[in-house]
């Protein structure tokens, strides 16, 4: 995971590295994390600090070390062959066969092919046409123009950065519903904006509170409200009433507030009625209420095609906003890998329904099975309606998410992610149960999930440690 400011990093202090190192050095021959801990020494951080820009220090949290080493420690421990790794949201299955075969066919040709060279800055024309065709075919978005309303980016992550850089000016405010995808807050800071946090509470089903939203909304300063549905990390899918609340609030803006809709998990949604495109829902409300709320939407092949390493994403929006996004993107990565854009376009052309290679059904089954074993152990679990993750509250047995993750790693060799990293609020200011939230990646084959479940069945949460 990328580095974040001290207010938004995953864990604070050296506690994680020390705890993870303790868990692994208990096992014979496991010395990996000792070296990681050494890398995080104050001496190495202080030597690097002076050469960094103020911008980099702001995001890192004041130094070159910060908490990057802590997340690195968890990931390195999780990568050990004996560990079932449920920390990150990447699939362990093949991904779109159509995309891979189409790209491979071009790559392995011996003769020259333009698809091995730069694509146009805005994206490969065939992919842009495939994107608009997909949304027209499955979501009835008939008004999208590939040349005016689409820009292809080097991943959904870059799409987020481009969107924020395009729309946020110094002094603007960005509303984030926490917990949130960890890139939002640092990218807002890099654009010169200030993140304003609106808490989603598990006891309320992680639903949007109009009262808390209004408390953070400023008619003159709020430039962006960030939505994410299905939501990372909780798997919540926005209800119609929540969309109406956000539209009502955004329409009060005197600053041209834009709704940024992160729909990375649009292909993994099993809520009643399926995934609803926020831009469509907002447009309906505009017509009903005589309002005008701009929506900028992010999509990504990482999740639609289960190819997280290909780094192909896109933005959809009005011609005015997309023109700005094209300019910012052009001075960043310029273009996503052309041959991979080609493969993704072919894969999108093959989607005729909402099954997306069966990933939605797989995630639903994995979520149900994982939730059941954790509930049987006495944990509270939020049941997702989409996405790649399940959230568990371990506060009935452990004082923190770190304590639970360390115990599970040491005793069962199952790795999960503490959710501190998904909050902008410091851990000490969170509610006791929020300090105990853990995110579990379920974007895995049923076999791997079954192995993790069999190990967790041996885990005794009431054991004295």
Secondary structure, DSSP 8 states (H G I E B T S, - for coil): -----TTTSSS-TTHHHHHHHHHHHTSTT--HHHHHHHHT-HHHHHHHHTTS-HHHHHHHTSSSSTTHHHHHHHHHHHTSTTSEE-SS---SS---HHHHHHHHHHHT-SS--GGGS---TT--HHHHHHHHHHHHHHH--TT--HHHHEEEESSHHHHHHHHHHHH--TT-EEEEEES--THHHHHHHHTT-EEEEEE--GGGTT---HHHHHHH--TTTEEEEEEESS-TTT-----HHHHHHHHHHHTT-SS--EEEEE-TTTTSB-STT----HHHHHHHHHHHHT---EEEEEEEHHHHSS-TTS--EEEE--HHHHHHHHHHHHTTT-S--HHHHHHHHHHHHT--SS-GGGHHHHHHHHHHHHHHHHHHTT-EEE--SBSSEEEEE-TTT-SSHHHHHHHHHHHH-EE-EEGGGG-SS-GGGS-TTGGGEEEEE--S-HHHHHHHHHHHTT--TTS--
